C-alpha cells in the first residue's frame, strides 16, 4: 500500500475506534464531583454552576464559593476549575473577580468568544451590609481570561452604566444568567448575548457586546415577571431565551434581530419545571435543554433535545435523557454541547450525593 493510503487507512481506523469507544459508553456517565463543600478553606458551600468547553478541549467549571450555606446573600465570590482530560479530574479553585470582603458576587454567565479567543464571564455583585437581600444587585461586572484557556483571570469591569445604570429596577442591577450566554454565528456574527433578572420574578433584560466584551448595550425589550435565564442561537440566527417563572412550565422568548427586541414570554408546556433555573445550548442549530423535570420538586435532572434544527417558527423537543434520578438539591445545571469526548457533551449540575450537596459533572451521548 502506498504510504499516503496507509496513513489515510490508519486515520480511518483511529476514527472508527474512537466512535466505537464512544458508542460503548452509557448514555450518561457516572458523575464526577467537581465542587464539594469544605474542600477549600473558608468555603462552606458551592452553588450556581456554569460550564464552558474551549477549542483546546478544556472544560472550565464556574461556581459561587459561599461562606454561609444558609443564605444566597452572604459573602461569596466566583471560582473556576479546569479539566484537560474530559472531566475526569479537575484543578483547584482559581478566584474569578474576587472583590471586597463584604461583597456577595455570583451568578456567573459565561461564553467562549472565538473571535478573541477569550472566555468572557458576566456576574452580579451586592454589598452584604445593605438590607434588602441580594437581588437585585448593585452592579453587573465582566471579566475574561485574556485568552489563557481559563488559567488566569483579569480585573473585573463594572458595565452597569453601559446596560442601563443602577437606578431602581434598571438592567444595571440585574443578576446575570446564570449558566451560559451565546456568541452568535448566523446573524450579528461574533455578538455576545447575555441576560439577567432584576430581582426575583421582577423581569429580565438582555444585553450584548459586538466587540468581544469591551463595550455593552441593552436590548429594548423587557421580559416581565421572569427570573433566571439562559441564551442560545437557533438555526435561522434567531436568539432563544429560556426563562424561569412562577408557573409549572419553563417559559421562553425569541428575538429575530440579534437580541435587540423579543417576543412576549410564553410558557412551553412540554418543559415541566418546579420554578427553577434551567440551561439551554445549541449545536448546529439543534437545541439542548436541562432542568429538574418535575412540577413539584427539584428532582430528576433531565436533558432534552430538539433532534432537528430549531427556528423561531417553532421549537419541538423530541428526545429526553434522565441524568440524575431523585432529589437534585439546588437543581441548577449548565450544558456544554461541543465534543467533550467524541460524540459526547457535558453537564455540570447540583446534586445530592454521599458527600452531601455537591456540584458534579457527567458526559452524555449527544445523539441520545
C-alpha positions in Angstrom: 0.0 0.0 0.0 1.4 3.5 -0.9 2.5 5.5 2.2 -0.3 8.1 1.8 -3.0 5.5 1.5 -1.5 3.8 4.6 -1.8 7.0 6.6 -5.4 7.5 5.4 -6.3 4.0 6.4 -4.7 4.4 9.8 -6.6 7.6 10.3 -9.9 6.0 9.3 -9.2 3.1 11.7 -8.5 5.5 14.5 -11.7 7.5 13.9 -13.7 4.3 13.8 -12.1 3.1 17.0 -13.0 6.4 18.7 -16.6 6.2 17.5 -16.8 2.6 18.7 -15.5 3.5 22.1 -18.0 6.4 22.3 -20.8 4.0 21.4 -19.8 1.6 24.1 -20.2 4.3 26.8 -23.5 4.6 28.7 -25.9 7.4 27.6 -24.8 9.3 30.8 -21.5 8.7 32.5 -21.1 8.2 36.2 -20.9 11.7 37.9 -17.6 13.2 39.0 -17.8 15.6 41.9 -16.2 18.9 40.9 -17.1 21.2 43.8 -17.6 19.7 47.3 -18.4 21.9 50.3 -15.4 22.3 52.6 -12.8 21.1 50.2 -11.3 24.7 50.2 -10.6 26.6 53.4 -13.4 29.1 54.1 -15.9 27.7 51.6 -18.9 26.2 53.3 -20.9 25.7 50.1 -20.7 25.8 46.3 -23.6 26.8 44.1 -24.7 28.1 40.7 -22.8 26.2 38.1 -21.6 27.4 34.6 -19.8 25.2 32.2 -17.6 26.2 29.2 -15.7 24.0 26.7 -12.9 25.7 24.9 -11.5 24.8 21.4 -8.4 23.3 23.2 -10.8 20.7 24.7 -10.5 22.3 28.2 -13.6 22.3 30.4 -14.0 25.3 32.7 -16.4 25.0 35.5 -17.5 28.1 37.4 -19.4 28.4 40.6 -20.1 30.6 43.6 -17.9 29.9 46.6 -20.1 30.7 49.6 -19.1 31.4 53.2 -22.6 30.9 54.6 -24.7 27.9 53.3 -27.9 29.2 54.9 -28.4 32.1 52.5 -27.9 33.3 48.9 -26.9 36.7 50.2 -23.8 36.0 52.4 -20.2 36.8 51.4 -19.3 34.8 48.3 -17.1 35.0 45.2 -16.7 33.3 41.9 -14.2 30.4 41.3 -13.2 28.4 38.3 -11.8 24.9 38.0 -10.3 23.4 34.8 -10.2 19.9 33.4 -8.0 18.9 30.5 -9.0 15.2 30.5 -12.7 15.3 29.6 -13.9 16.0 33.1 -12.2 13.0 34.9 -10.0 15.3 37.1 -10.2 19.0 38.0 -7.9 21.7 39.2 -8.3 23.6 42.5 -10.1 26.8 42.9 -8.9 29.8 40.9 -10.7 33.0 42.1 -12.5 34.9 39.3 -13.0 38.5 40.1 -13.0 38.3 43.9 -13.9 41.6 45.4 -14.0 43.2 48.8 -14.6 41.0 51.9 -18.2 42.2 52.3 -19.4 41.5 48.8 -21.8 38.8 47.5 -20.5 38.3 44.0 -22.0 35.5 41.9 -24.5 34.2 39.2 -21.9 33.6 36.5 -23.0 33.6 32.9 -20.2 32.7 30.5 -19.3 32.2 26.9 -16.2 31.3 24.8 -15.8 34.1 22.3 -14.0 32.5 19.3 -13.1 35.8 17.5 -11.0 37.0 20.5 -10.1 33.5 21.9 -11.3 34.5 25.3 -13.7 33.1 27.9 -16.0 36.0 28.9 -17.9 36.0 32.2 -20.5 38.4 33.5 -21.7 38.3 37.1 -23.5 40.4 39.7 -22.4 41.9 42.9 -24.1 43.1 46.1 -22.9 44.8 49.2 -24.0 42.5 52.0 -24.0 45.3 54.5 -27.1 46.9 52.8 -30.6 45.5 53.6 -33.0 44.0 51.1 -31.4 40.7 50.1 -29.1 40.1 47.3 -31.4 40.6 44.3 -31.4 42.9 42.5 -27.7 43.5 42.8 -25.6 46.6 43.0 -24.0 46.2 39.6 -23.1 43.9 36.7 -19.4 43.1 36.0 -17.5 41.5 33.2 -14.2 39.6 33.4 -12.3 37.5 30.9 -9.3 35.1 30.9 -7.2 37.1 28.4 -7.0 34.1 26.1 -5.3 31.9 28.7 -7.7 29.0 28.3 -9.0 29.6 31.8 -5.6 29.7 33.5 -5.7 33.3 34.6 -8.4 36.0 35.0 -8.2 39.7 34.6 -9.7 42.6 36.6 -13.5 42.8 36.5 -15.1 45.9 35.0 -18.4 47.4 36.0 -20.6 47.6 32.9 -23.8 48.7 34.7 -23.7 52.2 33.1 -23.5 50.6 29.6 -26.6 48.5 30.1 -28.9 50.9 31.8 -27.5 52.2 35.1 -28.4 51.1 38.6 -31.4 53.3 39.4 -34.5 51.5 40.6 -35.0 48.2 38.7 -32.7 49.1 35.8 -30.8 46.4 33.9 -27.5 47.6 35.5 -28.8 46.0 38.7 -29.5 42.6 37.1 -28.4 39.3 38.4 -27.0 37.6 35.3 -28.0 34.3 33.9 -26.7 32.1 35.4 -25.1 29.5 33.2 -24.2 30.3 29.6 -24.9 33.1 27.2 -24.4 32.9 23.4 -22.0 34.0 20.8 -23.9 34.5 17.6 -22.7 32.9 14.3 -25.5 33.2 11.8 -26.7 36.7 12.5 -24.7 39.6 14.0 -21.7 37.2 13.9 -19.5 37.5 16.9 -22.0 39.2 19.1 -22.0 38.1 22.7 -25.6 37.9 24.1 -26.2 37.7 27.9 -29.2 38.1 30.1 -30.2 38.7 33.6 -33.1 39.2 36.1 -33.8 42.4 38.0 -35.0 40.9 41.3 -36.8 37.6 41.8 -39.5 37.4 39.1 -39.0 41.2 38.6 -38.4 40.8 34.9 -35.4 40.0 32.6 -33.3 42.1 30.3 -30.9 41.1 27.5 -27.6 42.8 26.9 -24.9 42.3 24.3 -21.5 43.2 23.1 -20.2 43.5 19.5 -16.5 43.9 20.4 -15.7 40.9 22.5 -16.9 42.4 25.8 -15.2 45.8 25.6 -18.5 47.7 25.4 -22.1 46.6 26.0 -25.6 47.7 25.1 -29.0 46.7 26.4 -31.8 45.3 24.3 -35.0 47.3 24.0 -37.4 44.6 25.3 -38.2 43.9 29.0 -39.3 40.3 29.7 -41.8 41.0 32.6 -42.3 38.7 35.6 -39.5 36.4 34.6 -36.4 35.2 36.6 -33.2 33.3 35.8 -32.4 32.8 32.1 -30.1 31.3 29.5 -29.4 32.2 25.9 -28.8 30.1 22.7 -28.9 30.8 18.9 -31.4 29.0 16.7 -30.7 27.5 13.3 -32.1 30.6 11.5 -30.0 33.1 13.5 -32.8 33.9 16.0 -31.9 34.2 19.7 -33.8 32.0 22.1 -34.0 32.8 25.8 -35.2 30.2 28.3 -36.9 31.8 31.4 -37.7 30.7 34.9 -41.1 31.9 36.0 -43.7 31.2 38.7 -45.6 28.7 36.6 -45.1 25.0 36.3 -43.6 25.1 32.8 -40.4 26.8 31.6 -41.0 30.0 29.6 -39.2 31.3 26.5 -38.9 34.3 24.3 -37.4 34.7 20.8 -35.6 37.5 19.0 -35.3 37.9 15.2 -32.8 40.8 15.4 -29.8 39.6 17.5 -31.3 40.2 20.9 -32.4 43.8 20.4 -36.2 43.0 20.7 -38.0 39.9 21.8 -41.4 38.2 21.6 -43.5 38.2 24.7 -42.5 35.4 27.1 -44.7 32.3 26.8 -44.8 29.0 28.7 -43.6 25.8 27.0 -46.0 23.1 28.3 -43.5 20.4 27.1 -40.9 21.6 29.6 -42.2 21.0 33.2 -40.4 23.0 35.9 -40.7 23.4 39.7 -39.8 27.1 39.2 -36.0 26.6 38.9 -33.1 27.7 36.8 -32.7 25.8 33.5 -29.9 25.5 31.0 -30.0 25.8 27.2 -27.3 25.4 24.5 -27.2 24.9 20.7 -25.2 22.7 18.5 -25.6 23.0 14.7 -28.9 24.8 15.2 -30.3 22.0 17.4 -31.2 22.9 21.0 -30.4 21.1 24.2 -32.1 21.9 27.5 -31.7 20.7 31.1 -33.6 21.2 34.3 -35.3 19.3 37.1 -38.1 17.7 35.1 -40.8 18.0 37.7 -43.7 20.4 38.5 -43.5 19.7 42.3 -39.9 19.5 43.4 -36.3 19.9 42.3 -35.8 16.3 41.2 -34.9 14.2 38.1 -32.3 16.3 36.3 -33.1 15.7 32.6 -31.6 16.8 29.3 -33.9 17.3 26.3 -33.0 18.0 22.7 -34.9 19.0 19.6 -33.4 16.3 17.3 -33.7 18.7 14.4 -32.7 22.3 13.7 -34.9 24.7 15.7 -36.1 28.1 14.3 -38.3 30.9 15.6 -41.1 29.2 13.7 -41.2 26.5 16.4 -39.1 24.6 18.9 -40.2 21.0 19.3 -38.5 18.8 22.0 -38.3 15.2 20.7 -35.8 13.4 23.0 -35.1 13.3 26.7 -32.4 11.7 28.8 -32.5 11.3 32.6 -29.2 12.4 34.1 -29.8 12.1 37.9 -33.0 10.5 39.3 -34.3 11.6 42.6 -34.0 14.9 44.5 -31.5 17.2 43.0 -30.8 19.6 45.9 -30.5 23.0 44.2 -31.3 21.6 40.8 -29.3 24.1 38.8 -27.3 22.9 35.7 -25.2 24.1 32.8 -24.5 22.4 29.4 -21.5 22.1 27.1 -22.6 20.6 23.8 -19.3 20.5 22.0 -17.3 17.3 21.8 -16.1 16.8 25.4 -15.2 13.3 24.0 -16.1 12.1 20.5 -19.9 12.4 20.3 -20.4 13.4 23.9 -21.4 16.6 25.6 -21.1 17.6 29.2 -23.4 18.7 32.0 -22.4 20.4 35.3 -25.2 20.1 37.9 -26.1 20.4 41.5 -27.0 17.1 43.1 -27.3 15.1 46.3 -24.5 12.6 46.9 -22.8 10.7 49.7 -20.5 13.7 50.0 -23.6 15.9 50.7 -24.6 18.8 48.4 -22.1 18.9 45.5 -21.7 20.2 42.0 -20.9 17.3 39.7 -20.0 16.7 36.1 -21.1 14.0 33.7 -20.8 13.3 30.0 -23.7 12.3 27.8 -24.3 11.0 24.3 -25.1 14.0 22.1 -27.2 11.7 19.8 -29.5 10.3 22.6 
